[in-house]
Amino acid sequence: MSEARESLLDFPCAFPIKVMGLAEESLAQTVLEIVLRHDPGFDGATAEMRASSGGKYVSLTCTVLATSQSQLDALYRELSSHLLVKVVL
């Protein structure tokens, strides 16, 4: 019997993270600061932003260089715990 793998991903890899939150001016900057703490080489210019049809919410997709499952877990935890963030996928 083989050992269970820690992750289904092969690291390092490009990994898209979608963050949805209220359309506040500071949301994009806050998400960028958090992402940069976990992936210092992330280029903020590559982030994709899209407003909801009603304009109340915004989604940001950031494709990070994932180096480990623990890095992704920490990034998800920090993003999810922020007050402006509603959902992290």
C-alpha positions as a Python dict, from the first residue, in 0.01 Angstrom:
ca = {
    (1, 'M'): (0, 0, 0),
    (2, 'S'): (142, 340, -95),
    (3, 'E'): (159, 636, 138),
    (4, 'A'): (-115, 898, 104),
    (5, 'R'): (7, 1217, -58),
    (6, 'E'): (-22, 1541, 133),
    (7, 'S'): (-169, 1714, -174),
    (8, 'L'): (-304, 1634, -518),
    (9, 'L'): (-90, 1915, -658),
    (10, 'D'): (266, 1886, -782),
    (11, 'F'): (464, 2175, -634),
    (12, 'P'): (574, 2428, -741),
    (13, 'C'): (279, 2518, -965),
    (14, 'A'): (68, 2812, -1077),
    (15, 'F'): (-248, 2812, -867),
    (16, 'P'): (-542, 3050, -921),
    (17, 'I'): (-718, 3181, -612),
    (18, 'K'): (-1049, 3366, -646),
    (19, 'V'): (-1138, 3613, -373),
    (20, 'M'): (-1485, 3768, -352),
    (21, 'G'): (-1578, 4057, -132),
    (22, 'L'): (-1763, 4384, -101),
    (23, 'A'): (-1676, 4642, -365),
    (24, 'E'): (-1472, 4852, -122),
    (25, 'E'): (-1187, 5068, -245),
    (26, 'S'): (-942, 4893, -15),
    (27, 'L'): (-1030, 4533, -109),
    (28, 'A'): (-787, 4498, -402),
    (29, 'Q'): (-498, 4652, -206),
    (30, 'T'): (-572, 4436, 97),
    (31, 'V'): (-584, 4115, -111),
    (32, 'L'): (-261, 4212, -287),
    (33, 'E'): (-83, 4272, 45),
    (34, 'I'): (-197, 3933, 179),
    (35, 'V'): (-101, 3747, -140),
    (36, 'L'): (243, 3910, -143),
    (37, 'R'): (308, 3790, 213),
    (38, 'H'): (266, 3431, 90),
    (39, 'D'): (409, 3472, -262),
    (40, 'P'): (660, 3760, -260),
    (41, 'G'): (715, 3725, -636),
    (42, 'F'): (347, 3775, -722),
    (43, 'D'): (288, 4044, -987),
    (44, 'G'): (-19, 4245, -888),
    (45, 'A'): (-66, 4353, -1251),
    (46, 'T'): (-167, 3994, -1334),
    (47, 'A'): (-463, 3998, -1093),
    (48, 'E'): (-800, 3992, -1269),
    (49, 'M'): (-1084, 4194, -1120),
    (50, 'R'): (-1452, 4166, -1208),
    (51, 'A'): (-1750, 4348, -1057),
    (52, 'S'): (-2080, 4173, -991),
    (53, 'S'): (-2377, 4269, -1208),
    (54, 'G'): (-2520, 4480, -927),
    (55, 'G'): (-2185, 4636, -844),
    (56, 'K'): (-2203, 4546, -476),
    (57, 'Y'): (-1933, 4276, -493),
    (58, 'V'): (-1599, 4230, -668),
    (59, 'S'): (-1402, 3917, -745),
    (60, 'L'): (-1025, 3910, -778),
    (61, 'T'): (-840, 3617, -929),
    (62, 'C'): (-474, 3593, -832),
    (63, 'T'): (-261, 3317, -980),
    (64, 'V'): (13, 3251, -727),
    (65, 'L'): (323, 3036, -740),
    (66, 'A'): (225, 2762, -498),
    (67, 'T'): (528, 2600, -338),
    (68, 'S'): (355, 2381, -77),
    (69, 'Q'): (18, 2281, 63),
    (70, 'S'): (101, 2460, 387),
    (71, 'Q'): (166, 2784, 194),
    (72, 'L'): (-176, 2758, 24),
    (73, 'D'): (-349, 2671, 351),
    (74, 'A'): (-196, 2974, 524),
    (75, 'L'): (-293, 3201, 234),
    (76, 'Y'): (-653, 3074, 236),
    (77, 'R'): (-675, 3117, 614),
    (78, 'E'): (-547, 3475, 607),
    (79, 'L'): (-770, 3576, 313),
    (80, 'S'): (-1079, 3407, 461),
    (81, 'S'): (-1036, 3577, 798),
    (82, 'H'): (-1029, 3931, 656),
    (83, 'L'): (-1346, 4134, 717),
    (84, 'L'): (-1377, 4258, 356),
    (85, 'V'): (-1350, 3905, 211),
    (86, 'K'): (-1671, 3704, 179),
    (87, 'V'): (-1552, 3392, -11),
    (88, 'V'): (-1219, 3239, -114),
    (89, 'L'): (-1215, 2968, -380),
}
